[in-house]
Structures are given as C-alpha cells and as structure tokens.
Amino acid sequence: MPLTFRKSFRILPGVRLNINRHSWSITTGGRHGPRRTHSSTGRRTTSLDLPGPFGWRRTRTARSRRG
C-alpha cells in the first residue's frame, strides 16, 4: 500500500488550505452553500451537498495555451 500525505489547515472561518504531495489548494465556503476549490495545478471544483445522500460537483481543468 503506497504512502500518502495530505494536510488541511483552517486559515480563516470558511477558508481552508489543503496540502498534499503534488499540489496545494484553497477551499472556500461549504457549510450551508456551494464549496469552491482552486488548486495550484489549475483545477477548479464547485460542489454542493444536497439533502440525503445526494450531492453535485463540477470540475474544470486549466487548458494549456500554446502561442
């Protein structure tokens, strides 16, 4: 089984800094509304917990621009 590293710090109420082996991310909101996560790799995720076992998630990845 591979070893993993993940750590989450609360830096302000409603704002978290998440760190893992390959990247870091900032998460805002989430308690009673949408949660938005912006990753250092360019991934942006918006998620929402719905009543019961339901939830919604949308992930967008950054596209590389070639000139």
N, C-alpha and C positions, 0 to 999 in steps of 0.2 A: 504494500500500500504506500503510495507516494506521500511525502510530507507536504503540507500546505501551510501558508501563512496568510492570515487576514486579521486586521485590527481596525476597529471603528472608534472614533473619538467624537464626543459631542462638544462642538466648539461654541455654539450659541443655542438658545432654545429653538428647536425646529431645524437646526443645521448640523449635519454630520460630515466628518472627514473619514473616508474609508481608504485603507491602505492594504495592498496585497503585494505579492512578489513582483508582478509585472507592471502595475499601474496604481494610480490613486484616483479618487472620485469625490465629488461633493454632492450630498443629498440634501434637498430642502423640502419642507412640508411633510405631509403624510398622515398626521394623526386623524384628522377628520376631513380630508380632501385629497387632491392629487399629490403624488410624490414625484419630484423631478430629480434625476441624477445626471450629472455631467462628468464624464470620465476623461482622464488625460490621454486616452487613446482615440478620442473623438466620438465615442459612443454617447448618445443621449437617449435616456429612457424616461418615459412618463408612465406612471402606473397608478391605479386606483383600486382600493379594496371595496367590494360591493357586499351587500348583506348575504349572509350564509357563506357557502364555500366558493363564492364567485369572486372574480377579480378581472381587471382589464390591464393590459400592458402594451405599450407601443415603443419600439426601439428603432432608432435611426443611427446609422453609422456615417462617419465622415467620408466623403469621397475625395480621393487624391486629385489634385488639379495639375494637369500637365500643360505646359505652355508651348 
